[in-house]
Amino acid sequence: MNISYNWLKDYLDINCGIEELSAILTSIGLEVEGIEEWESIKGGLEKFVIGKVLTCVKHPDADRLSVTTVDAGGAQPLNIVCGAPNVAAGQTVVVATEGAIIYKGKEQFEIKRSKIRGQQSEGMICAEDEIGIGSSHEGILVLEDGIKPGTPAADYFKVVRDTVFAIGLTPNRIDCSSHFGVARDLAAYFNLKSPVKVTLPDVNAFKPGTKKSPLKVSVESAERCIRYTGLTIRNITVKESPEWLRTKLSAIGLAPINNIVDITNFILHELGQPLHAFDADTISGNSVIIRTLNEKTKFITLDSIEHELASSDLMICDATEGMCIAGVYGGLKSGIKDATKNVFLESACFNPVSIRKTSRRHDLHTDASYRFERGTDPEITVYAIRRAALLILELAGGEIDGDITDIYPSPVKKAQVDLSFKNTTRLIGKEIPANTIKNILKSLDIDILAENTDGLKVEIPPYRVDVTREADVIEEILRIYGYNNVETGVGMSSVLTHIEKPDREKVLNNISDMLTSNGFAEIMCNSLTPSAWYEATGDYDTKQMVVLANPLSSDLNAMRLSLLPGMLNTVSWNINRQNLSLKLYESGYSYFSKPDKGSKEITDNFTERMDLDIILTGEVAMQRWNTPSAPTGFFHLKGYVEMILNRIGVNIRSLSVEDASGKWFSNALCYKAGDLEIASFGSISKKYLHQFDIKQEVFYAHIDWENLLNIQKKNKIAFSELPKFPWVRRDLALLVDRSVKFSRIREIAFNTEKHLLREVDLFDVYESDSLGKDKKSYAVSFILRDDNKTLTDNNIERIMNSLTNAFSRELGATLR
């Protein structure tokens, strides 16, 4: 949300600097995310002056150029070559002097001394578009006579300079979604030091019309429309807004449209109260009815898009059809046009839940819906419509038709809270004087109904929809008093708690540290994903998907069933930005719905699963002159998976290995402990890579964190002394069938020699027609060690013969 510094000063006398005000806003909960200097004319017309053309002659070497001398207020006239057809001696013009920046659309250039066709040029005589006050480029801008040469153009054109604060407004602080709301909060802060007053413009000049308006207003859906206020103004003139109004709107990023629409936008950002102006002549039957329409009724909004309404969508209707989606978007027919003569103004307070559902359902998000769905002030509707009416009479003429129609059947009751001084001190951590507390509350429009030695009974204004409990009031006191004014105590507190083993957080942090130390970057992707993605792949059980009832958009309408789509999206995003080599990991939850078992607790129907996923793609290491190019491969990924399992204490040899190819994998393996799947890893299939527009190979590992921790729970820590005796390595070159996998060789080896065999490793694979049809050679190393004595040649030979015989018997292997 953008807040103009100049606009704020209309309601509060602010004397502090920009940086100080930014710090104050952040300290009271209105975090300033950015500060931008704004000028009504881009560049502020820096180094532009008013000049007088003294002489003008044809350029000797160019038919379309003129050579002029211009009095720009300096000691000597400037020599300027000008290409405008209307330049002439005696004219008063705008001159861009050396160093001035010309902005034309997205382009800009600096004025420098130069020679044009041999003639010296020391500036530029400007057209409208070169100054930034119009779009005409037919010739230079000629001003009225009598302006002193050298007068800064910024002074002549009354350039307005402003500072705009970008405030990251949290959803609970909708009361500060306007300039007056921010000023009101600032006044509470400044009141701690010296009394200040925040003021709104007086609307006592508002007088009802002498004639009774024929327009009738009725509310048929009172549960969705809390308060509805309306007024008709006739015989207006729709035209361009005055400069002060255009400037205020432009400063906060709004494009001025016309005086009527600009006034409604002005009130929205002044008070936080959305208004809507209808063309009264389009209202059929002189009736405004607030109600719902039939399911699947067609309705076209101002942006010419047709929507299919739900039976719960609140509409502003006339006698025959809908005119506006209440609180969200106006209808095509009811908008203000240049020919509009009569307007019907709406100022209302709608049910936030109703507006939120309608806004999400139709994917329509406006400044009005943003405020309505968080809760507007029902007490300000009448003031807002009076303020708007007076501005319309001032800027568009006309007369008020009858009096204000105000329908408020069930006034909102102000919340009352009992505030304990003892609880205030306990929660804040510091005793704040009672007088300071009362001063803060009064500054926040919180009325004190009763007082005793123990505390206060207070009444909350309706615009503070987030303050309903004692803790909320205490938070308000602390927010204004200042978090930084609460000193840190010198005492130390400690708590003894029982933590189940293994400590999930500690284990995860250890693995995260290990992966980060090995060059991985941790990512955190959104838990919300498009349901269409899972449905399109056909590889997920979409019946288990948790779909949101009121999603923010179709791209964020379901909880994720897997971390994979977020990770692939991250890979694609990086590759598109030339970051081709990636090592990423993410730990997070996936979410699933359980079959309905008739439980009344909705949480019993859902479950979540913790996963750890890693992804590799690109090169193993950054290319250097002394480092050969080496692409990431399957076995790099396998090494990292086994490193994780070893770090947690899982014995790799105790796991079974299965083929996991299919679904999102083209080639993959799976490690299992009994029936529990621990990890699956391999290369991502081309089908999935294509969906994310990834054109290079990607390797992915999924580790079921819950299953892994369940295994670790059974681990028993055992210690043994370091081996005193040396190990021995022996190698075999085994000629086997092409179908034989190394995992089978490894399994046979450990089954054959269970005591002295420590490691089995594959260090070379050779395939050639010379080996025979469908044959390949495995070069396998075997590490032997006896922890009680040194191995002898006879022992080693006996073991190796046993292994050779086992390979021959089980696999038909021969030695090369």
Sequence and secondary structure as in RCSB ss.txt:
>XXXX:A:sequence
MNISYNWLKDYLDINCGIEELSAILTSIGLEVEGIEEWESIKGGLEKFVIGKVLTCVKHPDADRLSVTTVDAGGA
QPLNIVCGAPNVAAGQTVVVATEGAIIYKGKEQFEIKRSKIRGQQSEGMICAEDEIGIGSSHEGILVLEDGIKPG
TPAADYFKVVRDTVFAIGLTPNRIDCSSHFGVARDLAAYFNLKSPVKVTLPDVNAFKPGTKKSPLKVSVESAERC
IRYTGLTIRNITVKESPEWLRTKLSAIGLAPINNIVDITNFILHELGQPLHAFDADTISGNSVIIRTLNEKTKFI
TLDSIEHELASSDLMICDATEGMCIAGVYGGLKSGIKDATKNVFLESACFNPVSIRKTSRRHDLHTDASYRFERG
TDPEITVYAIRRAALLILELAGGEIDGDITDIYPSPVKKAQVDLSFKNTTRLIGKEIPANTIKNILKSLDIDILA
ENTDGLKVEIPPYRVDVTREADVIEEILRIYGYNNVETGVGMSSVLTHIEKPDREKVLNNISDMLTSNGFAEIMC
NSLTPSAWYEATGDYDTKQMVVLANPLSSDLNAMRLSLLPGMLNTVSWNINRQNLSLKLYESGYSYFSKPDKGSK
EITDNFTERMDLDIILTGEVAMQRWNTPSAPTGFFHLKGYVEMILNRIGVNIRSLSVEDASGKWFSNALCYKAGD
LEIASFGSISKKYLHQFDIKQEVFYAHIDWENLLNIQKKNKIAFSELPKFPWVRRDLALLVDRSVKFSRIREIAF
NTEKHLLREVDLFDVYESDSLGKDKKSYAVSFILRDDNKTLTDNNIERIMNSLTNAFSRELGATLR
>XXXX:A:secstr
 EEEHHHHTTTS   S HHHHHHHHHHTT  EEEEEEEESSGGGGTTEEEEEEEEEEE TT TT EEEEEE SSS
S EEEEE  TT  TT EEEEEETT EEEETTEEEE   EEETTEEE EEE BHHHHTS    SSB EE TT  TT
 BHHHHTT  EEEEEEE   TT GGGSSHHHHHHHHHHHHTTTS         TT    SS    EEEES TTTE
EEEEEEEEES       HHHHHHHHHTT     HHHHHHHHHHHHHS  EEEEEGGG GGGEEEEEE  TT EEE
BTTS EEE  TT EEEE SSSEEEETTTEEBSTTS  TT   EEEEEEEE HHHHHHHHHHHT   HHHHHHTT 
  TTSHHHHHHHHHHHHHHHH  EEEEEEEEE SS     EEEEEHHHHHHHHTS   HHHHHHHHHHTT EEEE
E SSEEEEE  TT TT  SHHHHHHHHHHHH GGGS   S          SS HHHHHHHHHHHHHHTT EE   
 SEE HHHHHHH  S GGG  B SS SSGGG EE S SHHHHHHHHHHHHTTT   EEEEEEEEEEEE    S S
 GGGGEEEEEEEEEEEESBSS  BTTB   B  HHHHHHHHHHHHHHHT  GGGSEEEE  BTTEEEEEEEEETT
EEEEEEEEE HHHHHHTT  S EEEEEEEHHHHHHHHHT          S  EEEEEEEEEETT  HHHHHHHHH
HH SSSEEEEEEEEEE  GGG TTEEEEEEEEEE  SSS   HHHHHHHHHHHHHHHHHHH  EE 
